[in-house]
Amino acid sequence: MIELKHLYKSFPDKSVLEDINTVFENGKTNLIIGQSGSGKTVLMKCLVGLLEPSQGEVLYDGRDFVHMSKRERTKLRREMGMIFQSAALFDSMSVLENVMFPLDMFSLDSYKERRRRAQFCLDRVNLLEAQDKYPGEISGGMQKRVAIARAISMNPQYLFCDEPNSGLDPKTSLVIDELIHGITKEFNTTTVINTHDMNSVMGIGEHILFICNGRNEWQGSKDDIMGSQNEQLNNFIFASDLFRKVKKAEMEEQRDARR
């Protein structure tokens, strides 16, 4: 579980995050959504220590990440996995070597054990047959799956995903969503996802944090969104014709049910 308490982040020229309070629970896909410039990327960076909050607490199962020593942070980061927007694979390494990279850096296991673990992770994302290929030889969707395999290689308690569906077609995006959701359940991971993809929101959004102008404007599940009366959230979610039609249909159903 990750808990944020009264989190603020300011830069010299502006305030980006103001009084963020939320809980990202174990075994759930926790999504952060909001318009570009809303502060969600800054929030993600504060979560993993790439930026220092100006004020507030970031608690990892009760451990205060903000006030940890450098050594304590390094130890905690070994419990984290990260999936970057661009996959961020090493072009000069094979698929298997990419997945083994964090194991080679941090694991004390033998080479044979590290290789076996990497192959297990590749098999989990259905890419074991591609282990000897290089990133340039596989598709963008396959690269994202390799990135997922690498992110879970150290068996992390906390998994962070920055726009995991960016640049992917809808079908491949669905595969990635289902994969992340399945891994979250299987390993009881605390998964936090930054996303613009409304299909992801409605597909795997078990806990959704909507940020608007640096504040947590709304929180709830995908099932709560359709009944939300929050104007800012509705303007964001139902910007597309599809979601406006869905919202309208649901409101009509509710009206008919009351008759």
C-alpha positions as CSV (number, residue, x, y, z in Angstrom):
1,M,0.0,0.0,0.0
2,I,1.2,3.5,-0.8
3,E,-0.4,6.4,1.1
4,L,0.0,10.1,0.2
5,K,-0.7,12.6,2.9
6,H,-1.0,16.4,2.2
7,L,1.5,16.2,-0.7
8,Y,2.6,19.4,-2.3
9,K,5.1,20.1,-5.0
10,S,6.1,23.6,-6.1
11,F,8.7,24.9,-8.5
12,P,10.2,28.4,-8.4
13,D,7.7,29.7,-11.0
14,K,4.5,27.8,-10.0
15,S,2.7,25.3,-7.7
16,V,2.0,22.0,-9.4
17,L,0.6,19.7,-6.7
18,E,-1.6,20.9,-3.8
19,D,-2.7,18.8,-0.9
20,I,-2.9,15.4,-2.6
21,N,-4.3,12.7,-0.3
22,T,-5.0,9.2,-1.5
23,V,-4.2,5.5,-0.9
24,F,-3.0,3.1,-3.6
25,E,-4.0,-0.4,-2.4
26,N,-2.3,-3.7,-2.8
27,G,-3.6,-6.0,-5.5
28,K,-5.4,-3.2,-7.4
29,T,-4.7,-1.3,-10.6
30,N,-4.6,2.3,-9.3
31,L,-4.9,4.8,-12.2
32,I,-3.9,8.5,-12.2
33,I,-5.7,10.5,-14.8
34,G,-6.0,14.1,-15.8
35,Q,-5.4,16.5,-18.7
36,S,-1.9,17.3,-19.9
37,G,-0.3,19.7,-17.4
38,S,-2.6,18.6,-14.5
39,G,0.4,17.3,-12.5
40,K,0.0,13.6,-12.8
41,T,3.5,13.1,-14.2
42,V,5.0,15.2,-11.4
43,L,3.1,13.1,-8.9
44,M,4.5,9.9,-10.4
45,K,8.0,11.3,-10.2
46,C,7.4,12.2,-6.5
47,L,6.3,8.7,-5.8
48,V,9.5,7.1,-7.1
49,G,11.9,9.8,-5.9
50,L,12.8,11.5,-9.1
51,L,11.4,14.7,-7.6
52,E,11.3,15.8,-4.0
53,P,7.9,16.9,-2.6
54,S,7.8,20.4,-1.2
55,Q,5.7,19.2,1.7
56,G,3.8,16.0,2.8
57,E,4.3,12.3,3.1
58,V,4.7,9.4,0.8
59,L,4.3,6.2,2.8
60,Y,5.2,2.8,1.5
61,D,3.4,0.4,3.9
62,G,4.0,2.9,6.6
63,R,7.6,3.7,5.6
64,D,8.2,7.4,5.0
65,F,9.9,7.6,1.6
66,V,10.4,11.4,1.8
67,H,12.5,11.4,4.9
68,M,14.5,8.2,4.2
69,S,18.3,8.2,4.0
70,K,19.9,7.5,0.6
71,R,20.7,4.0,1.7
72,E,17.2,3.3,2.8
73,R,15.8,4.7,-0.5
74,T,18.1,2.5,-2.5
75,K,16.9,-0.6,-0.6
76,L,13.2,0.4,-1.1
77,R,13.7,1.0,-4.8
78,R,14.6,-2.7,-5.1
79,E,11.0,-3.4,-4.3
80,M,9.8,-1.2,-7.2
81,G,9.3,-2.0,-10.9
82,M,9.0,0.6,-13.6
83,I,7.4,0.5,-17.0
84,F,8.4,3.6,-19.0
85,Q,6.3,5.2,-21.7
86,S,8.9,4.3,-24.4
87,A,9.7,0.8,-23.1
88,A,13.3,2.1,-22.7
89,L,14.9,-1.2,-23.8
90,F,18.7,-1.4,-24.5
91,D,19.0,-1.8,-28.3
92,S,22.4,-3.6,-28.0
93,M,21.0,-6.3,-25.6
94,S,18.8,-9.2,-26.5
95,V,15.3,-9.5,-25.1
96,L,16.6,-11.9,-22.5
97,E,19.5,-9.7,-21.6
98,N,17.2,-6.8,-21.2
99,V,15.0,-8.7,-18.7
100,M,18.1,-9.9,-16.9
101,F,19.5,-6.4,-16.5
102,P,18.1,-5.5,-13.1
103,L,18.8,-9.1,-11.9
104,D,22.4,-8.7,-12.9
105,M,22.6,-5.4,-11.0
106,F,20.8,-6.3,-7.8
107,S,20.3,-10.0,-7.4
108,L,22.8,-12.2,-5.5
109,D,21.5,-15.3,-7.3
110,S,23.7,-17.3,-9.7
111,Y,23.7,-16.7,-13.4
112,K,21.7,-19.8,-13.9
113,E,19.1,-18.7,-11.4
114,R,18.9,-15.2,-12.9
115,R,18.5,-16.6,-16.4
116,R,15.8,-18.9,-15.2
117,R,13.9,-16.1,-13.5
118,A,14.2,-13.9,-16.6
119,Q,12.8,-16.7,-18.7
120,F,9.9,-17.2,-16.3
121,C,9.0,-13.5,-16.6
122,L,9.2,-13.7,-20.4
123,D,7.0,-16.7,-20.4
124,R,4.6,-14.8,-18.2
125,V,4.2,-12.2,-20.9
126,N,4.1,-14.9,-23.6
127,L,7.5,-13.9,-25.2
128,L,9.8,-16.7,-24.3
129,E,10.3,-17.6,-28.0
130,A,11.6,-14.0,-28.6
131,Q,14.3,-14.2,-25.9
132,D,17.2,-14.2,-28.5
133,K,15.8,-11.3,-30.6
134,Y,16.8,-7.7,-30.2
135,P,14.4,-4.8,-29.6
136,G,14.7,-3.6,-33.1
137,E,13.5,-7.0,-34.4
138,I,10.2,-7.0,-32.5
139,S,7.0,-4.9,-32.6
140,G,6.2,-2.0,-30.3
141,G,3.6,-4.0,-28.4
142,M,6.2,-6.8,-27.9
143,Q,8.7,-4.3,-26.6
144,K,6.1,-3.1,-24.0
145,R,5.7,-6.7,-22.9
146,V,9.4,-7.1,-22.6
147,A,9.4,-4.0,-20.5
148,I,6.8,-5.6,-18.3
149,A,8.8,-8.7,-17.9
150,R,11.8,-6.6,-16.9
151,A,9.8,-4.6,-14.4
152,I,8.6,-7.8,-12.6
153,S,11.9,-9.6,-12.8
154,M,12.8,-8.5,-9.2
155,N,9.3,-9.5,-8.0
156,P,8.4,-6.0,-7.0
157,Q,5.9,-5.1,-4.4
158,Y,5.2,-1.8,-6.2
159,L,4.8,-1.4,-10.0
160,F,4.7,1.9,-11.7
161,C,3.5,2.3,-15.3
162,D,3.9,5.6,-17.2
163,E,1.5,5.7,-20.2
164,P,2.0,1.9,-20.9
165,N,-0.3,2.1,-23.9
166,S,1.3,5.1,-25.6
167,G,1.7,4.6,-29.3
168,L,-0.1,1.2,-29.4
169,D,-3.2,0.2,-31.4
170,P,-6.4,-0.5,-29.4
171,K,-6.1,-4.3,-29.7
172,T,-2.5,-4.3,-28.4
173,S,-3.4,-1.8,-25.7
174,L,-6.1,-4.2,-24.4
175,V,-3.5,-7.0,-24.3
176,I,-1.1,-4.7,-22.2
177,D,-4.0,-3.7,-19.9
178,E,-5.0,-7.3,-19.3
179,L,-1.4,-8.3,-18.7
180,I,-0.7,-5.6,-16.1
181,H,-4.0,-6.3,-14.4
182,G,-3.4,-10.0,-14.3
183,I,0.1,-9.6,-12.9
184,T,-1.2,-7.2,-10.3
185,K,-3.7,-9.8,-9.1
186,E,-1.3,-12.7,-9.4
187,F,1.5,-11.1,-7.3
188,N,-0.7,-8.8,-5.1
189,T,1.3,-5.8,-6.4
190,T,0.5,-2.2,-5.7
191,T,0.2,-1.0,-9.3
192,V,0.1,2.7,-10.1
193,I,-0.6,3.7,-13.8
194,N,-0.4,7.1,-15.4
195,T,-2.7,7.1,-18.4
196,H,-4.7,9.1,-20.9
197,D,-6.4,6.0,-22.3
198,M,-10.1,6.0,-21.4
199,N,-10.4,2.4,-22.5
200,S,-7.9,1.5,-19.8
201,V,-9.9,3.6,-17.3
202,M,-13.1,1.8,-18.0
203,G,-11.4,-1.6,-18.4
204,I,-9.1,-2.0,-15.4
205,G,-9.7,1.1,-13.3
206,E,-10.2,-0.3,-9.8
207,H,-9.1,2.9,-8.1
208,I,-8.9,6.1,-10.1
209,L,-7.4,9.4,-9.0
210,F,-8.4,12.3,-11.1
211,I,-6.1,15.3,-10.8
212,C,-7.2,18.7,-12.1
213,N,-5.1,21.8,-11.7
214,G,-2.8,20.0,-9.3
215,R,-5.5,18.9,-6.9
216,N,-7.1,15.5,-6.4
217,E,-10.5,16.5,-7.8
218,W,-12.2,13.1,-7.6
219,Q,-11.5,9.5,-6.6
220,G,-13.4,6.3,-7.2
221,S,-13.7,3.2,-9.4
222,K,-14.6,2.7,-13.0
223,D,-18.1,1.8,-11.9
224,D,-18.4,5.1,-10.0
225,I,-17.5,7.3,-13.1
226,M,-20.7,6.9,-15.0
227,G,-22.7,8.2,-12.0
228,S,-20.3,11.0,-11.1
229,Q,-21.7,14.5,-10.7
230,N,-18.2,16.1,-10.7
231,E,-18.3,18.6,-13.5
232,Q,-14.5,18.6,-14.0
233,L,-14.4,14.8,-14.3
234,N,-17.3,14.7,-16.6
235,N,-15.7,17.3,-18.9
236,F,-12.6,15.2,-19.0
237,I,-14.0,11.7,-19.3
238,F,-16.9,12.5,-21.7
239,A,-14.9,14.7,-24.1
240,S,-15.3,12.0,-26.7
241,D,-18.5,11.3,-28.6
242,L,-18.4,7.7,-27.5
243,F,-18.4,8.4,-23.7
244,R,-21.0,11.2,-24.1
245,K,-23.3,8.7,-25.7
246,V,-22.6,6.1,-23.0
247,K,-23.3,8.7,-20.3
248,K,-26.5,9.8,-22.0
249,A,-27.8,6.2,-22.4
250,E,-27.1,5.5,-18.7
251,M,-28.9,8.6,-17.6
252,E,-31.9,7.7,-19.7
253,E,-31.9,4.2,-18.2
254,Q,-31.9,5.6,-14.7
255,R,-34.7,8.0,-15.6
256,D,-36.8,5.2,-17.1
257,A,-36.2,3.0,-14.0
258,R,-37.6,5.8,-11.7
259,R,-40.8,6.0,-13.7
